Amino acid sequence: MPLPEPGFILLIEQNRGDGAVCASGGGQIDFDAMLANAKAHFPDHKIIIRTHPETGLNLREGYFSARHCDTPQITLFNCATSPWHLLERTKAVYSFLLS
């Protein structure tokens, strides 16, 4: 999969069981809310969900799956590429934050 065209919204996925997510009491509801917020704030933008590399290799389960790609606007991106190549093309970034 080639890199997306500039101007997309990037969501950063983490693995289920990730220490930061578990320590803060986070879970699926938080990742679903992240996607809902991105869709609400950027309704006309492509949303790229950067899956965790271990999820892409089927080593660990993540919080996002094909079921989240309910419109052509949303794409799972699991290609091996430097995060910097994605970050320099984004309009906004969403990630899980410890609270």
Contact map, one row per residue, 1 for C-alpha under 8 A:
111000000000000000000000000000000000000000000000000000000000000000000000000010100000000000000000000
111100000000000000000000000000000000000000000000000000000000000000000000000000000000000000000000000
111110000000000000000000000000000000000000000000000000000000000000000000000000000000110000000000000
011111010000000000000000000000000000000000000000000000000000000000000000000000000000010010000000000
001111110000000000000000000000000000000000000000000000000000000000000000000000000000000010000000000
000111110000000000000000000000000000000000000000000000000000000000000000000000000000000011100000000
000011111000000000000000000000000000000000001100000000000000000000000000000000000000000011100000000
000111111100000000000000000000000000000000001111000000000000000000000000000000000000000011110000000
000000111110000000000000000000000000010001001111000000000000000000000000000000000000000001111100000
000000011111000000000000000000000000000000000011110000000000000000000000000000000000011001111100000
000000001111100000000000000000000110000000000011110000000000000000000000000000000000000000001110000
000000000111110000000000000000000000000000000000111100000000000000000000000000000000000000001111000
000000000011111000000000000000100000000000000000111100000000011100000000000000000000000000000011000
000000000001111101000000000000000000000000000000001100000000011000000000000000000000000000000001000
000000000000111111000000000000000000000000000000000101100001111000000000000000000000000000000000000
000000000000011111001000001000000000000000000000000000000001111000000000000000000000000000000000000
000000000000001111101100000000000000000000000000000000000000000000000000000000000000000000000000000
000000000000011111111100000000000000000000000000000000000000000000000000000000000000000000000000000
000000000000000011111110000000000000000000000000000000000000000000000000000000000000000000000000000
000000000000000001111111000000000000000000000000000000000000000000000000000000000000000000000000010
000000000000000111111111111000000000000000000000000000000000000000000000000000000000000000000001010
000000000000000011111111111000000000000000000000000000000000000000000000000000000000000000000000000
000000000000000000111111110000000000000000000000000000000000000000000000000000000000000000000000000
000000000000000000011111110000000000000000000000000000000000000000000000000000000000000000000000011
000000000000000000001111111000000000000000000000000000000000000000000000000000000000000000000000000
000000000000000000001111111111000000000000000000000000000000000000000000000000000000000000000000000
000000000000000100001100111111100000000000000000000000000000001000000000000000000000000000000000000
000000000000000000000000011111110000000000000000000000000000001000000000000000000000000000000000000
000000000000000000000000011111111000000000000000000000000000000000000000000000000000000000000000000
000000000000000000000000011111111100000000000000000000000000000000000000000000000000000000000001000
000000000000100000000000001111111110000000000000000000000000001100000000000000000000000000000001000
000000000000000000000000000111111111000000000000000000000000000000000000000000000000000000000000000
000000000000000000000000000011111111100000000000000000000000000000000000000000000000000000000000000
000000000010000000000000000001111111110000000000000000000000000000000000000000000000000000000111000
000000000010000000000000000000111111111000000000000000000000000000000000000000000000000000000000000
000000000000000000000000000000011111111100000000000000000000000000000000000000000000000000000000000
000000000000000000000000000000001111111110000000000000000000000000000000000000000000000000000000000
000000001000000000000000000000000111111111100010000000000000000000000000000000000000000000000100000
000000000000000000000000000000000011111111100010000000000000000000000000000000000000000000000000000
000000000000000000000000000000000001111111100000000000000000000000000000000000000000000000000000000
000000000000000000000000000000000000111111100000000000000000000000000000000000000000000000000000000
000000001000000000000000000000000000011111111000000000000000000000000000000000000000000000000000000
000000000000000000000000000000000000011111111000000000000000000000000000000000000000000000000000000
000000000000000000000000000000000000000001111100000000000000000000000000000000000000000000000000000
000000111000000000000000000000000000000001111110000000000000000000000000100000000000000000000000000
000000111000000000000000000000000000000000011111000000000000000000000000111000000000000000000000000
000000011110000000000000000000000000011000001111100000000000000000000000111000000000000000000000000
000000011110000000000000000000000000000000000111110000000000000000000000011110000000000000000000000
000000000111100000000000000000000000000000000011111000000000000100000000011110000000000000000000000
000000000111100000000000000000000000000000000001111100000000000000000000000111000000000000000000000
000000000001110000000000000000000000000000000000111110110000010100000000000111000000000000000000000
000000000001111000000000000000000000000000000000011111110000010000000000000001000000000000000000000
000000000000000000000000000000000000000000000000001111111000000000000000000001010000000000000000000
000000000000001000000000000000000000000000000000000111111111100000000000000000000000000000000000000
000000000000001000000000000000000000000000000000001111111111110000000000000000000000000000000000000
000000000000000000000000000000000000000000000000001111111110000000000000000001100000000000000000000
000000000000000000000000000000000000000000000000000011111111000000000000000000000000000000000000000
000000000000000000000000000000000000000000000000000001111111100000000000000000000000000000000000000
000000000000000000000000000000000000000000000000000001111111100000000000000000000000000000000000000
000000000000001100000000000000000000000000000000000001101111110000000000000000000000000000000000000
000000000000001100000000000000000000000000000000000001100111111000000000000000000000000000000000000
000000000000111100000000000000000000000000000000001100100001111110000000000000000000000000000000000
000000000000111100000000001100100000000000000000000000000000111110000000000000000000000000000000000
000000000000100000000000000000100000000000000000101000000000011111110000000000000000000000000000000
000000000000000000000000000000000000000000000000000000000000011111111000000100000000000000000000000
000000000000000000000000000000000000000000000000000000000000000111111100000100000000000000000000000
000000000000000000000000000000000000000000000000000000000000000111111100000000000000000000000000000
000000000000000000000000000000000000000000000000000000000000000111111100010000000000000000000000000
000000000000000000000000000000000000000000000000000000000000000011111111111100000000000000000000000
000000000000000000000000000000000000000000000000000000000000000001111111010000000000000000000000000
000000000000000000000000000000000000000000000000000000000000000000001111110000000000000000000000000
000000000000000000000000000000000000000000000000000000000000000000001111111000000000000000000000000
000000000000000000000000000000000000000000001110000000000000000000001011111000000000000000000000000
000000000000000000000000000000000000000000000111100000000000000000011111111100000000000000000000000
000000000000000000000000000000000000000000000111100000000000000000001001111110000000000000000000000
000000000000000000000000000000000000000000000001111000000000000011001000011111000000000000000000000
100000000000000000000000000000000000000000000001111000000000000000000000001111100000000000000000000
000000000000000000000000000000000000000000000000011110010000000000000000000111110000000000000000000
100000000000000000000000000000000000000000000000000000010000000000000000000011111000000000000000000
000000000000000000000000000000000000000000000000000010000000000000000000000001111100000000000000000
000000000000000000000000000000000000000000000000000000000000000000000000000000111110100000000000000
000000000000000000000000000000000000000000000000000000000000000000000000000000011111110000000000000
000000000000000000000000000000000000000000000000000000000000000000000000000000001111111000000000000
000000000000000000000000000000000000000000000000000000000000000000000000000000000111111100000000000
001000000000000000000000000000000000000000000000000000000000000000000000000000001111111110000000000
001100000100000000000000000000000000000000000000000000000000000000000000000000000111111111000000000
000000000100000000000000000000000000000000000000000000000000000000000000000000000011111111001000000
000000000000000000000000000000000000000000000000000000000000000000000000000000000001111111000000000
000111110000000000000000000000000000000000000000000000000000000000000000000000000000111111100000000
000001111100000000000000000000000000000000000000000000000000000000000000000000000000011111111000000
000001111100000000000000000000000000000000000000000000000000000000000000000000000000000011111000000
000000011100000000000000000000000000000000000000000000000000000000000000000000000000000001111100000
000000001111000000000000000000000000000000000000000000000000000000000000000000000000001001111110000
000000001111000000000000000000000100010000000000000000000000000000000000000000000000000000011111000
000000000011100000000000000000000100000000000000000000000000000000000000000000000000000000001111100
000000000001110000001000000001100100000000000000000000000000000000000000000000000000000000000111110
000000000000000000000000000000000000000000000000000000000000000000000000000000000000000000000011111
000000000000000000011001000000000000000000000000000000000000000000000000000000000000000000000001111
000000000000000000000001000000000000000000000000000000000000000000000000000000000000000000000000111
